[in-house]
Amino acid sequence: MDFLAIDVETANSDMASICQIGFVIYENGQIKKEWSSLINPEDYFDFWNESIHNITEDDVIESPKFPEIYEVLKQNLENYVCVCHTHFDRVSINRTCDKYGLPAIQNNWIDTAKVARRCWNEFAYKGYGLANVCEKLGYSFNHHDALEDAKASAHILISAIKEENNTIDEWIIRVNNPILANAKTYSKSVSKEGNPDGNLYGEVLVFTGSLQIPRREASVLASEIGCNVVNSVTKKTTLLIVGDQDISKLSGKKKSSKHLKAEELKIKGQNLRILKESDFVALYESNKE
């Protein structure tokens, strides 16, 4: 059981605005190394993100920028199978490499959300968030601290290996196969029902703003990777995708009613991410890798 589990936190809705990274390395099932650092994202801090991880601009002003810790990440990530819960962290790292013109880090990934969905029946189609799965496993941790979340992801993988009496290599194969052997063939037509084997299955997604991709095509892509696409922001919404030019803090554009409604729900504690269109495209492309 040799692997590296990693997690990141971001300063705002841009997935390239990493403000904290933490990873833990396991060898033979035991912790070999822990590493965590605040990162200066050279970007603004959104109130919504601060309210989740409690990291502020003042906290990171003297912290290293991503290029300064890139070699540390590269040397460690390329030597191990990398583990994270949902592939937001994976895409966030790739987007930040793109931001600074750095080569993407090449490695194998395991998404422990996909592991949990295949290991425990109650998480097959819902409830497979990091905190919820760890609660079932009796594992307590300080959620939204990058190192703590990385360790929680590691605990899920180790628990699944013990539960199924299999190996990491076997899990790499299994997470890329359907959850159920008799799963229905998924149609790629526009649908509000997401592909149950997509990385983002269970997410309820709404589009708003001026998109570069035609809205109908964007809905097809979202459905392929598991999202239920709906027209309105409600208490069930978990993802709001906003046109890149509409999400910038300095754009001067008025936010759409959907955007304002999403922010209102976040204030009330709803677990809802607001992402820009280009990050959504990166999530789609990573689902196909």
Summary of the structure (lengths in Angstrom):
residues: 289
radius of gyration: 18.4
end to end distance: 23.5
largest distance: 55.3
contacts: 929
relative contact order: 0.13
helix: 40%
strand: 17%
